[in-house]
Amino acid sequence: MRANTLNITLFVLVVLSAALNFYSGTVIRASRKQNAKHPDDPIIFEPIIDLPLVVHESLLRIGLSTSDLKPRTEPVLIIDGFTINDELDMLEVRLEELWDVVDYFIVAEAKLTFQNKPKPLFYNENKHKFAKYASKIIHVALEKGSDVVVEWENEVLFRNSIGRVGIPKLQEKIQVKSDDILLLGDIDEIPDHRVLRFFKQYTGYPTAAVFSLRWSYYSFLWLNKRKWEGTVAVTVGDLRAYNKDMDTNWIRYNRLGKQSKNEIWTIGRYGLWAGWHCSWCMTPESMIRKAESFSHAQIQHKPGAKDPSKLKEKRKKGVWLDTDQVEGIRMSYTGLPDDETAPQFLYTPEAKAKFDYMFD
């Protein structure tokens, strides 16, 4: 009787633990452990693996479970590659949020915008502000743009420099192995660090992954009604096999040709995201520079696109610059541990005060 009571108590504790972890974004799978020397003793339930809930559910969608996973014999490198214009605030948020799990950040910039206009090397001119992160940053600075100047060509060229220039520069510091993981996304797409830690520690799933991100605009509080699937993770070996020149743009736009669920999987869904995408999450002054710089050149000709006061009003009302319509839902932000409105770094009082416009 006593043994049965203890069994029930332990089972309840495991269920409660699982419920709490479900609420905070992780899931625990329990195993039954019996004492071999004393088989009559109560069976003990113990957690044998701890995963983000978003990973667990995404595995189930492609027919896998935690039993298919295997711990890596040693952690792989996580390499985070992205281009940058003047989004220095978002760069700081990204570095802080992912610092403990990303091994190297490849930061690529150029002296030309995507629209082929001259511009400063904003990161290079401000790298003293990022001195404490220097040990993990691989800086790529391009002097010129594409020889064929048409819409999107510079973006393709600059994104390709992450693999063509950034990876070789990294290899001068450390050996980059075939199973190391390269993330390719925009600077305002921040993956959940818990998902990256899973990549780092486990194998047994498709080697390419698409991140379904919480898509907000202007700030983390204007939630878009649609999902955003932008950032893609692949192994360095898969990139080398697909393209000998290491053209990383192929990762973003055709996902190295991977299509079947055995080759590529999507992590996350609407409401259970694998990170954050805060589009145009910047001050009105930076919004003007972006409109004059990025590949969607038509945006700069929209009404109010270059007027700071009108942009401030659009941000306040959630009126999307491209459509002149409210595209999202205004959300609240509690700042409590279970609130995943924004990356965890922004929960700190210092960060929230410094980047208060990200919560307008």
Rosetta blueprint (number, residue, H / E / L):
1 M L
2 R H
3 A H
4 N H
5 T H
6 L H
7 N H
8 I H
9 T H
10 L H
11 F H
12 V H
13 L H
14 V H
15 V H
16 L H
17 S H
18 A H
19 A H
20 L H
21 N H
22 F H
23 Y H
24 S H
25 G L
26 T E
27 V E
28 I E
29 R E
30 A E
31 S E
32 R E
33 K E
34 Q L
35 N L
36 A L
37 K L
38 H L
39 P L
40 D L
41 D L
42 P L
43 I L
44 I E
45 F E
46 E E
47 P E
48 I E
49 I E
50 D E
51 L E
52 P E
53 L H
54 V H
55 V H
56 H H
57 E H
58 S H
59 L H
60 L H
61 R H
62 I L
63 G L
64 L L
65 S L
66 T H
67 S H
68 D H
69 L L
70 K E
71 P E
72 R L
73 T L
74 E L
75 P L
76 V L
77 L L
78 I E
79 I E
80 D E
81 G E
82 F E
83 T E
84 I L
85 N L
86 D L
87 E L
88 L H
89 D H
90 M H
91 L H
92 E H
93 V H
94 R H
95 L H
96 E H
97 E H
98 L H
99 W L
100 D L
101 V L
102 V L
103 D L
104 Y E
105 F E
106 I E
107 V E
108 A E
109 E E
110 A E
111 K L
112 L E
113 T L
114 F L
115 Q L
116 N L
117 K L
118 P E
119 K L
120 P L
121 L L
122 F H
123 Y H
124 N H
125 E H
126 N H
127 K H
128 H H
129 K H
130 F H
131 A H
132 K H
133 Y H
134 A H
135 S H
136 K H
137 I E
138 I E
139 H E
140 V E
141 A E
142 L E
143 E L
144 K L
145 G L
146 S L
147 D L
148 V L
149 V L
150 V L
151 E L
152 W L
153 E H
154 N H
155 E H
156 V H
157 L H
158 F H
159 R H
160 N H
161 S H
162 I H
163 G H
164 R H
165 V H
166 G H
167 I H
168 P H
169 K H
170 L H
171 Q H
172 E L
173 K L
174 I L
175 Q L
176 V L
177 K L
178 S L
179 D L
180 D L
181 I E
182 L E
183 L E
184 L E
185 G L
186 D L
187 I L
188 D L
189 E E
190 I E
191 P E
192 D L
193 H H
194 R H
195 V H
196 L H
197 R H
198 F H
199 F H
200 K H
201 Q H
202 Y E
203 T E
204 G L
205 Y L
206 P L
207 T L
208 A E
209 A E
210 V E
211 F E
212 S E
213 L E
214 R E
215 W E
216 S E
217 Y E
218 Y L
219 S L
220 F L
221 L L
222 W E
223 L E
224 N E
225 K L
226 R L
227 K L
228 W E
229 E E
230 G E
231 T E
232 V E
233 A E
234 V E
235 T E
236 V H
237 G H
238 D H
239 L H
240 R H
241 A H
242 Y H
243 N L
244 K L
245 D L
246 M L
247 D L
248 T L
249 N H
250 W H
251 I H
252 R H
253 Y H
254 N L
255 R H
256 L H
257 G H
258 K L
259 Q L
260 S L
261 K L
262 N L
263 E L
264 I E
265 W E
266 T E
267 I E
268 G L
269 R E
270 Y L
271 G L
272 L E
273 W L
274 A L
275 G E
276 W E
277 H E
278 C E
279 S E
280 W L
281 C L
282 M L
283 T L
284 P H
285 E H
286 S H
287 M H
288 I H
289 R H
290 K H
291 A H
292 E L
293 S L
294 F L
295 S L
296 H L
297 A H
298 Q H
299 I H
300 Q H
301 H H
302 K L
303 P L
304 G L
305 A L
306 K L
307 D L
308 P H
309 S H
310 K H
311 L H
312 K H
313 E H
314 K H
315 R H
316 K H
317 K H
318 G L
319 V E
320 W L
321 L L
322 D L
323 T L
324 D L
325 Q L
326 V E
327 E L
328 G E
329 I E
330 R E
331 M L
332 S L
333 Y L
334 T L
335 G L
336 L L
337 P L
338 D L
339 D L
340 E L
341 T L
342 A L
343 P L
344 Q H
345 F H
346 L H
347 Y H
348 T L
349 P H
350 E H
351 A H
352 K H
353 A H
354 K H
355 F L
356 D H
357 Y H
358 M H
359 F H
360 D L
